[in-house]
């Protein structure tokens, strides 16, 4: 008989509440179980003590009998310090979605064009100096306008 330590869902619609149970793996999720080992209330905050409650002695007993914890239960056991952390592999987790990838490609293309544009005038130094000289008067004009706005605000 293949034993599992798993979650059995209770609670109403949109208000989940789970029992942590030792059950035969062939039984339905919310069906017959051998022993209730604890509870899990996902609606409580993560730092709440009542979020996950387990009878560790009985959990340890069932693990010794060869019961396999589900992924969620094994995470609870790791958090409690009973089981050692497993190395998990989720290769798609770090990749952004298609739209974000397309946006990143467009951004990279624009950056490359801007870089090329910046490199081209750098070779011809005279026009670059003229551009700087043209920008300076505009900055001075903006500085003159700003105090006038401040006076109006008062």
KABELNOR-V177812 format. One record per backbone hydrogen bond with DSSP energy under -1.0 kcal/mol. CO is the residue of the C=O (numbers start at 1). NH is the residue of the N-H. E is the energy in kcal/mol with one decimal. If there is no record, write none. Layout:
co:CO nh:NH e:E
co:CO nh:NH e:E
This chain:
co:2 nh:25 e:-3.1
co:3 nh:68 e:-2.4
co:4 nh:23 e:-2.7
co:5 nh:70 e:-2.1
co:6 nh:21 e:-3.0
co:8 nh:19 e:-2.7
co:10 nh:17 e:-1.4
co:12 nh:15 e:-2.0
co:17 nh:10 e:-3.9
co:18 nh:40 e:-2.6
co:19 nh:8 e:-2.6
co:20 nh:37 e:-3.6
co:20 nh:38 e:-1.3
co:21 nh:6 e:-2.4
co:22 nh:34 e:-2.7
co:22 nh:35 e:-1.5
co:23 nh:4 e:-2.7
co:24 nh:27 e:-1.8
co:28 nh:31 e:-1.2
co:35 nh:22 e:-2.7
co:37 nh:55 e:-3.1
co:38 nh:20 e:-2.8
co:39 nh:53 e:-2.7
co:40 nh:18 e:-2.8
co:41 nh:44 e:-1.5
co:45 nh:48 e:-2.0
co:51 nh:41 e:-2.9
co:53 nh:39 e:-2.1
co:54 nh:56 e:-1.2
co:55 nh:59 e:-2.4
co:56 nh:60 e:-2.7
co:57 nh:61 e:-2.0
co:58 nh:62 e:-2.6
co:59 nh:63 e:-2.4
co:60 nh:64 e:-2.4
co:61 nh:65 e:-1.5
co:62 nh:67 e:-2.6
co:63 nh:66 e:-1.2
co:68 nh:5 e:-2.1
co:70 nh:74 e:-2.7
co:71 nh:75 e:-1.7
co:72 nh:76 e:-1.8
co:73 nh:77 e:-2.5
co:74 nh:78 e:-2.1
co:75 nh:79 e:-2.4
co:76 nh:80 e:-2.0
co:77 nh:82 e:-2.4
co:90 nh:93 e:-1.5
co:97 nh:101 e:-2.2
co:98 nh:102 e:-2.6
co:99 nh:103 e:-2.7
co:100 nh:104 e:-2.4
co:101 nh:105 e:-2.3
co:102 nh:106 e:-2.5
co:103 nh:107 e:-2.7
co:104 nh:108 e:-2.5
co:105 nh:109 e:-2.4
co:106 nh:110 e:-2.6
co:107 nh:111 e:-2.6
co:108 nh:112 e:-2.3
co:109 nh:113 e:-2.2
co:110 nh:114 e:-2.7
co:111 nh:115 e:-2.3
co:112 nh:116 e:-2.4
co:113 nh:117 e:-2.6
co:114 nh:118 e:-2.4
co:115 nh:119 e:-2.3
co:116 nh:120 e:-2.2
co:117 nh:121 e:-1.3
co:125 nh:129 e:-1.8
co:126 nh:130 e:-1.7
co:127 nh:131 e:-2.1
co:128 nh:132 e:-1.8
co:129 nh:133 e:-2.1
co:130 nh:134 e:-2.1
co:131 nh:135 e:-1.7
co:132 nh:136 e:-1.6
co:135 nh:139 e:-1.8
co:136 nh:140 e:-2.0
co:137 nh:141 e:-2.3
co:138 nh:142 e:-2.0
co:139 nh:143 e:-2.1
co:140 nh:144 e:-1.9
co:141 nh:145 e:-1.8
co:142 nh:146 e:-1.8
co:145 nh:149 e:-1.6
co:146 nh:150 e:-1.9
co:147 nh:151 e:-2.1
co:148 nh:152 e:-1.6
co:149 nh:153 e:-1.9
co:150 nh:154 e:-1.4
